[in-house]
């Protein structure tokens, strides 16, 4: 189901190395999926997959409309982004967040 039934969060991963951005996106989805279940779509290749020599991958996370579920989903996403920022392997990957992208 799509909005207005769910809140959507689009995560965009960017890096100059295609292999690193793919690994980061797949690892992020795997770790987030263990905490949130099957409400994650992606990672996928957007129609414009490279901008300014940066390879792009997107992940779409669907959250129920309830305040508790949104708060918990937001906390899981923030924690994972923090782990990636401290990780030696993935700290150079840029992660952008877009809430309700459509």
Secondary structure per residue as TSV (DSSP state, phi and psi in degrees):
chain	resnum	aa	ss	phi	psi
A	1	X	-	360.0	148.5
A	2	X	-	-120.0	168.7
A	3	X	T	-50.5	143.5
A	4	X	T	-89.6	8.6
A	5	X	S	-78.5	-25.0
A	6	X	E	-136.1	154.9
A	7	X	E	-90.0	142.9
A	8	X	E	-117.7	142.3
A	9	X	E	-129.0	122.6
A	10	X	E	-103.7	125.4
A	11	X	E	-106.5	127.8
A	12	X	E	-112.7	124.3
A	13	X	E	-104.2	131.5
A	14	X	E	-133.9	138.2
A	15	X	E	-164.8	158.2
A	16	X	S	-73.7	-27.0
A	17	X	-	-97.2	118.9
A	18	X	H	-62.4	-39.5
A	19	X	H	-65.1	-41.1
A	20	X	H	-67.5	-42.2
A	21	X	H	-68.2	-36.5
A	22	X	H	-64.1	-47.5
A	23	X	H	-61.3	-42.0
A	24	X	H	-63.3	-45.8
A	25	X	H	-65.4	-44.9
A	26	X	H	-65.7	-39.3
A	27	X	H	-65.6	-41.7
A	28	X	H	-60.7	-46.8
A	29	X	H	-63.8	-41.2
A	30	X	H	-62.8	-46.6
A	31	X	H	-69.7	-38.8
A	32	X	H	-70.1	-36.0
A	33	X	H	-64.3	-32.2
A	34	X	H	-65.9	-28.3
A	35	X	H	-95.6	-31.4
A	36	X	H	-110.9	-16.9
A	37	X	-	92.8	-150.4
A	38	X	S	-94.7	30.6
A	39	X	-	-98.6	30.9
A	40	X	E	-122.8	129.3
A	41	X	E	-113.5	123.9
A	42	X	E	121.7	-171.7
A	43	X	E	-72.3	150.1
A	44	X	E	-132.8	161.4
A	45	X	-	-94.1	118.5
A	46	X	-	-71.6	164.8
A	47	X	S	-55.8	-38.6
A	48	X	S	-104.7	100.0
A	49	X	-	-93.6	-2.4
A	50	X	E	-147.8	126.2
A	51	X	E	-132.2	127.5
A	52	X	T	51.4	47.1
A	53	X	T	62.0	20.2
A	54	X	E	-110.0	124.3
A	55	X	E	-79.1	139.1
A	56	X	E	-120.7	138.4
A	57	X	E	-134.9	144.6
A	58	X	E	-122.3	149.8
A	59	X	E	-131.9	133.9
A	60	X	E	-112.5	124.3
A	61	X	E	-113.2	128.3
A	62	X	E	-104.1	128.1
A	63	X	E	-118.2	138.6
A	64	X	E	-61.1	159.6
A	65	X	S	-70.9	-16.1
A	66	X	S	-65.3	142.9
A	67	X	H	-61.5	-39.1
A	68	X	H	-65.6	-41.8
A	69	X	H	-67.1	-39.0
A	70	X	H	-64.7	-44.4
A	71	X	H	-62.2	-43.0
A	72	X	H	-68.8	-42.0
A	73	X	H	-62.4	-41.9
A	74	X	H	-61.8	-41.7
A	75	X	H	-63.7	-44.3
A	76	X	H	-61.1	-45.0
A	77	X	H	-64.4	-45.4
A	78	X	H	-61.6	-41.5
A	79	X	H	-63.0	-43.2
A	80	X	H	-66.6	-39.7
A	81	X	H	-63.2	-39.2
A	82	X	H	-62.7	-41.4
A	83	X	H	-62.2	-41.0
A	84	X	H	-67.3	-36.4
A	85	X	H	-65.9	-30.1
A	86	X	H	-90.4	-13.3
A	87	X	-	-74.8	134.3
A	88	X	T	-64.8	-33.2
A	89	X	T	-76.9	-36.1
A	90	X	T	-113.7	3.9
A	91	X	T	-67.9	-19.7
A	92	X	T	-86.2	-6.2
A	93	X	S	-81.7	127.9
A	94	X	E	-86.1	128.9
A	95	X	E	-117.8	118.9
A	96	X	E	-108.4	143.0
A	97	X	E	-114.8	132.8
A	98	X	E	-130.4	113.2
A	99	X	E	-87.6	132.5
A	100	X	T	49.4	66.6
A	101	X	-	-67.7	-18.4
A	102	X	-	-105.0	360.0
